[in-house]
Every structure is written in structure tokens, then in C-alpha cells.
Amino acid sequence: MKLWLVRHAQPLIAPGVCYGASDIEADGERTADCAVRLAAELPRGLTVHSSPLRRCLQLAQALCALRPDLQLRQDPRLREMDFGQWEGVRWDDIPRAAYEAWTADFGVERFGGQESVNELMARVAAAREAFRAAGQDAIWVTHGGVLRALALLDQGLSRLDRADQWPASVAGWGEWQSITL
């Protein structure tokens, strides 16, 4: 089974702001450009599973408007990690002690008080298993954190202990890749 992994276009937020689960829009022109390029590559009749956050829904809806053969389904398991009290705060303004607590117990610490990395990993694992059980090719329109979590799951890691285990790189804004599971 083939899974297309698509990252939303660049969000409309100032650089350096923590915005994980914040429901912000993406750049409209870049979203439309990504949708056109992706629509030209996809096979017919796939289901587009999208994070419910606007920056992903914009792209998923634009893609489905270009390709009526695609079906859109929102999946909350594909949303970005929730940074709780740090949502909307500049990364430079988050207290150093909060970073230190997070990196000291990276998988378990709820940075911002809302969600841990291992909780993110568990919900992405559940989405991946649902994809496998469905037995059909599909598309995920999602976020960098979800893509990193999926990469780790595909390496056999379902829980993290250390911050240095978290992948440093991920697909760029409006980029995609396909994987076979």
C-alpha cells in the first residue's frame, strides 16, 4: 500500500513563534501551487486524510477541488503536537527551565502542559495502523511533527527517551513524498 505524505504550505505566522496546534492559515498562493502540482501526480480515487487544522484543510480542500475523484476525511490524529501554554509564544521567550525539563525527559514531558512526544507518537501509530487495516492507498495532509513521528515509527521506534532521537529534518512546506507500507 502506498501512502502520500504531504506537508501543508508555509503558515502565516511570524518566524520564531511556537504554533503546533494553533489553528492558523497557510499561504494561499503556495497552498494552491502545491495542490496543482500534487493533483497532477496522484492516481485516481484516493482518500485524502487531513489534519483538522486550517493550514492542512486549505491544502486538502484545494486538492479535492481540483480532483473531484478524491474524497476528503478529517483525522484529528494527524494534527500537530499541542504545546499548550507555549502556543503563540516566541520560542526565545519560553523559559530555559521549560526546555531543560522537556529535553531531560523528552518522551514523557508535556512541553507546555498539554501533550508529550510519546503521546504524539501513539496517535500517529494509531493512524498508521488504521491505514494498514484499510488496505488502500491514501494521502495524509499533515504537519512536520507527524511526519517526524511516522519516520521514527517506520524505523521501529514507538517511544522516545532522548531529544537527540527526534529527526532534525522533515519535508519542506508544501512538499510530499510517498512511502510503501
N, C-alpha and C positions, 0 to 999 in steps of 0.2 A: 504494500500500500504506500502511496506517495502522499506526502504532506508538504504543502507550500507554506512556508513561514514568512510572513510579511510584517515588517515593522512600519508603524504609522509615519507620516511625514513629520517634519520638524514642528514641534509645538510652539504656539505663540505665547511664550513666556520669556522673561529676561534670563540671559545666561547666568548660571550660578545659583539658581533657585531650586530647592528641593520640591519636587512636584509629583512624586509617584502616583498616588491615587487621586490627585486633584483632577477634576473634570474640566480640562481646558481644550480649546480647539487647536487644530494644526493649521499650518499654512495652506490656504485653499488652492493656490496655484500649484504648489508642489504635490498636494494630495491628488489633484486632477491629473497631473503629469504621471504620477505613479500608477493611477488607475488605468490610464490609457496604455501604458507600457505593459502592465500586468495582464490586462484584458486580452492583449494580442498573443500572449503566451499560454494561457490556461486552456486545458481541454474543456469540453462541454459538460454541463450538468453537475458541477461540483457544488458542495455546500460550503459557504463562507461562514466560518465561526469567528465571531468578533468579540473582543473585549467590549463591555458596555460603555466605556469611557469615550467621550466625543471624538477625541483625536483618532481613535480607531474606527468608530462608527462612520465618520466622514468618509474615510477611505473605502470601507466595506460597502457603504451605500453608493458611492460614486462608481465602484466596480460593478455592482449589481445593476446600476442604471445603464451602464454600457453593455452589460451582458445579462439580458433577462433570463437566460438559461441557468444562471447561478441563483442559489437560494441562500438567504441571509438568516443566520441564527446568532443571537447574542449569547455569550457564555461568560458568566462572571468569573469563572476560574482563570480566564485569560487576561484579567485586569492586572495592572502593575501593582507592585508591592505598596502597601499602605504605611507611610512614615508618620502617621498620627500627628502629634503636636508639631512635628517639623515640616509638615506640608506647607508650602508657601513661604518658608523661611530661607534666606540665603544660606548656602552651605557654610560660608565663612562665619555666619552668626550663630551657628549651632555650637553649644559649649563643648570644649575639648573633652570634658569628662563623659559626655554622651557618646562621642566617638570611641573613647577608650573602653567604655563598658560594652559597646557593640562589638568591637574587634576582639575583646577578651573572651567573649562567649558568642561568637559570630552566628552560629546556627540557631541559638535559643533566644538571645536577647531581642526584645521587641524595641527596636530603634524607633523612638518617638512614641512608644507605648501601645502600638496597635498590632503589628504583625512581625513575626520573626522570619528569617530566611528559610528555616526548615518548614514553617507553615506555608510559605510561598511554594517551596519545593513540593510539598504534599498536594497542594491543589493543582499544580501543573502536572504532577504524576497522575492524578485522578483524571484530568482532561486527556492526557496521553493514552491512558488505559481505555477510556470511553471511545477514543478514535480507533484504537486497535479492535475493540469489540464490535464497532460498527462495520469494520471490514471494507470501507470505501475510501477512495482518495478524497482529500479535503484541503481547505485553505484555513489558516489561522491568521487573522489580522490582530496583532498584539503589540507588546512592549519589549524593550530591551531586557528588563529583569526576567520576564517569562522566557525569552529566547535563551538567556544565560542558564536559567534553571533547566530548561529542556536539554541543553547541551550537556550539562552535568548528569542528568538522568540517563542520557544516552551513553555516557561513559561508565554507568553503573553506580554513580553516587546518588543516594536518595536523601542523605543528611550531610550537613557540613559541620565541621568543628572549628575551622580556621578561616579567617578572612582571605588568606592567600589562595584558597581553593576556588574562590569566586572568579569566573573568567573576566579578564581585563578588557577584552574586545567583544564586539557584537556587530551585527549588520547595521549599516547606517540608516538614517532617516529615509523612508520610502524605498528601501531595498528589500530584497527577498532572496530566499534560497529554497530548494526543495530537498527533502530527505526521504529515504525509504525506510519504513519501519516494518 
